Amino acid sequence: MRRPFAILAAALLVGAFAVPASAADGDEDFTIKDPRITESSGLVASRLHPGIYWTHNDSDDGPYLYAVDSRTGETVARLTLTGVGTPRDVEAISIGPGNRIYVGDIGDNLGGSWPHVWIYELPEPKTLKDQTIRATQYVVKYSDGARDAESLVVHPKTGRVYIVDKNEKGGHLYEGPAELSASGTNVFRPVAAVPDLEATDATLSPDGRHLVVRSYFGAIAYDWNDGKIKRKQRLGVPFLGQGESVTYTADGTRLMYGAEGADSSVEGQDAPGGSGSPSAGGSSSARGDGGGSGDGLSGNLKTGAIAVAVACAALLGLRGLRRRR
């Protein structure tokens, strides 16, 4: 009987760790099914079209944005941007006031050697269909020299644009001008440290009060505090492969995490302080703010681990009863 018991225990273990808790809650987890999307490197929830998420490929794809329906995983619209040059390394996407989409062509795979990067701005279309939209292109430089970055957020109230640079030892939050200029260079200046993680994406809550910055294996939540960010807690993230994206849901109650790769998954967890959280001060994925760069188990994994322990204890008890008979 040992072998069947081991197989059953292994199945329980795999199931508990592979199936996110949100699946039981009917959350909007989905798989991106479009074969053209193989390097989903940014993600943002539409405020105009419920259930729609905008994404884009990392590089070598062209000036395209994809609207993915979370209910089916299918692409319902592809936008072709005009009025911009050839995209170089598109890494981030955000939505600002007035349903304006901002695209961050801000990556630098050469380690921070390009003299400038770009941001593209366009209106989110009211009708979801394949179409061509003219965008505005902004030239961006950093006050302290070129650098690699994959995280861009737009404040939902002020429309001000921010970038978090990508650095193994931790980076900084860079603030752009109050208004971007299409005719000159827009200089971004560091306003706060973002330590303890290598930022691959970031997101602001719809009310503009909270910032989450993610890395490949974890995330950190901050109070926005008018850009003078205050660290709240470290968050666990679902392991989906090369984790490159995060966005708040349109209602701000959950965080949706994505990754690169064909048929990539997008999975949600309760946002810290959101109405979907178990408490006002944390989330099911929180590990606390213990410092350091390691990442703890997410809430899904903790729940799974407890379930495995209970199931294994029950099975061991049944085996004991059978032996006494």
N, C-alpha and C positions, 0 to 999 in steps of 0.2 A: 504493500500500500504506500510505501514511501515515494515511489516514483509518481503516481497520480497526485499525491498530496503536493509534491514539489512543483509539478506542472500547474496545479491549480493556484498555488501561492504565487508562482511566477506570473500567471495570467492576471491575478489581482493586482500585483505590483505594477505590471505594465499598464493595465487599465487605469489605475489610480494616478500614475504619473503622466500618462499620455492624454487623458481626457480632461480638458479644463473644466473647472467648476462652473464657469459661465455657460457651458453647453446645457447644463441642467436647468439653468435659469432662463433659457430661451434668448440669450444675448445674441448680438448681431455679428458673431464671429463668421468669417467667410474665407474662401480660397479664391485667389485671383486666377481666373481661368483663361484669360486672353494669352495666346501663345506669343504675342508680340511683347508682352511685359515679362521680361526675364531678369530685370535688375531694378525692381521697385525700390527706389531710394528715398522717397519722400511720400508723405500721406497727410491728407487733411480732410476733415468731415465738412461736407457742404452745409451751409446754413440755409441755402435757397431750395435745395432738393433733398428732402429727408431720406436717409438711408444711402445716399450717394457719397462716395469717397473719391477724391482726385488723387492721382498718382502719376509718376513719370519714371522713365528709365534713367539709369545713371549716366551713361555716355554712349556715343556711337549710334544714337537712335534718331536724332533730328529734333526739330522744335515741336514736340508733341506732348499733349497732356491727355490723360485717359480718365473718364468718369466710370467708376465701377459701382455697380449696384450690389450692396452688401447682402441683399436677399437672395441673389442668384450667383454672385461672383462674376457675372458677365459684364463686359464693357458695353455701355449704352451710348457713349459718345467719345470721339477722338477729336481734340482740337489741334489745329495746325497754326502755330504762331507765325505771323509776319511782322515786319518792322524791326526784326532783331537779326543779328549775325548768326553764324553757325554756332550752336551751343557747344560748349567745351567739356564741362563736367557738372551736370545738373544734379544737385544733391538735396534740395529742400523745397518745400512748398507751404504756403500759409495763406490764410484769408483774412483781410482787414475790413475796416468799415465800408459799408456800401457794397458788400459782396465783391470786393476787388481781390483778385488772385495775385499773389506775389510768388515768383519762381526764383529760387536761388541757384544761379550758375556760378557757384562759389567754391567748388572743389578744386584742389590743386594736387594732383597725384605726383607732381615733381617736388613735393616737400615745401611748398611756399616760395616759388620762384617767379610766378607770373606777376607782372607789374600791376595788374588790375584784374578784377573779376566783374561779373554782371548780375544785375537783378532785373527781371522782366515783370511788368505789371499789366494786367488785362482785366476786363470785366467778366465776371462769371456769367455765362449765357443763361437766359431765362428758359430757353428750350434746349433739351438735351438731344443733340444729333451731331453727326460728323460735320464740322464746319471750320472755316478759316477765320481767325480773329486777329486783328492788329493789336500788338502789344507795344508798350513803351519800354525802352531799354535804358537802364541806368548804369553808369560806370562807377565802380566801387574800389576804393583803396583803404588801407588801414593806416592809422597815424603812426604805428610802430613797426611798419614793414609788412611785406607779403607773408601770407600764411595759408594753411589749408583749413577749410571749414566745411561742415556738412549740415549745420543747423541754422535755420532762419525762422524768426517769429515776427509777426506784426501785431502791435497792440490793438485789440478790438475797439478801443474807445478813441485813442489818439491817432492811430494810423502810423505811428512811428515804427521804424524797422530796426530789428536787432539781429546780431549774428553771434553765435558761439563758435569759437575756433576749436579745431580738433588737435589735441596734443596728448600723448601718452601720460604725461605728468599732470594733466589738468590744464584747462584753458581759461578764457575770460569771456565775459559778456561784453560785446561791442555795441555801442549805440550809434545809430545813424543820425543824420540831420533831422530837424523837426519835419522838414519836407524834402523829399528827394528831388534832385534836379536832373532833367534829361539833357541839359545843355553843358553841364560841367561835371567835375569829378566829385563824388560824394565820399567824404572822409568819415570812416567809422572809428570811434575812440573807445578804449577799454573803460568800463565803468564798474565792474565787479569781477572778482575771481570766481571761477567755477572749478574747484579742485576735485581730486579723487576719482575722476573718470575721464575716459577718452570719448568726447561727445560725438555721436553719430546722428543725432536729431534732437529737436526740442519742440515744445508746444506750450502755448499760453491758454489758460482756461477762457471760455467765452465771456466771462465777466471781467477778465483782465487782472484777476487777483492772485493767480497761482501760475507758476512756471514749473515744468518738468523737463529735465534734460536726461537723455538716455545714452548709454554706451552699448557695446555689444552684449554685455552680460548683466547690466543693472541700470538703475536710474536713481536720480535724486530729485526730490520735490522741494520747491522753494515758495515762500511768500513773495509776491512780486515787489511790494513795498516801493512803488514808484521807481522801479529800476534798481533800487538799492537792495538787491535780493537778500532774503534771510532763509537760510537752510532750515528745512523742517524735518525731513527724514529720508532715509534710503529706501528704495522700492525694489522688490524683486521683479523680474520680467519673465514672460514665458520664453523658453528657448525654442526658436523657430529656424535656426540657422544663422546666417549673417544678419544680425539685427540692425536695420538701417533706418527705421521710421517709428514715429509715435505721434498720435494726435488725440486730443480730447474729442469725445463725441459731441454732437451739436448741442446737447442739453448739459454738458459739462459733468455728467455723473460718472463717466467711465473713461479710461484710457485705452486706446486701440494701438497695439504694437504690430509692426510688420517687418518683413525681411526680404532680402534679395532672393532670386532663384525662380525657376519656372514653377508654376502652380504653387506660388508661395501663400502661406497662411497669414491671416490677420486675426489676432486674438485680443480680447478685451479683459480688463481687470478694473475693479472699482477704483475710482479716483480718490485721493486723499481729501477728506472733507466734503465729498460729493454726497448727494442724497442717496446714492446707491451704496455708500460705504456702511460697514457695520457700526461705525461710530464717527462722530464729527471730527475726531482728531487723527484718524488714521485710515488705513485701507487693509484689505485682506492680504495684500502683497507686501505690506510694510515690514521692514526688518528693524526699524528704529534708526536712530542717528548715532551709531556707535563709532563712526569714523572709520578710516582705512578705506581701501579700495576693493575689498572683497565683497561678494554679494551673497546674501543668505537665500534660503528657500523662499520661493514665492508662496502666497496664500494657497494657490492651487496645489502646490507640492506638499505643503504642510498638511492640508486636508487629506490628500492622498496617502501620505505617510501614516496618519492616524487611522485611516480606514484600513490600510494594510495590516497595521498592528492588531486592530480589533479582529479582523477576519482571521488572521493567523492564530490568534489566541483561541478563537472559537473552534477552528479546525483541530488544533492541538487537544482541546478539551474533548471533542468528539472522538478523536483517536483513543484517548485515555478511557473513555466509557466503553468503547468497543472492545478494548483489550480486557477490561474487567469482566465482560460477558464471556 
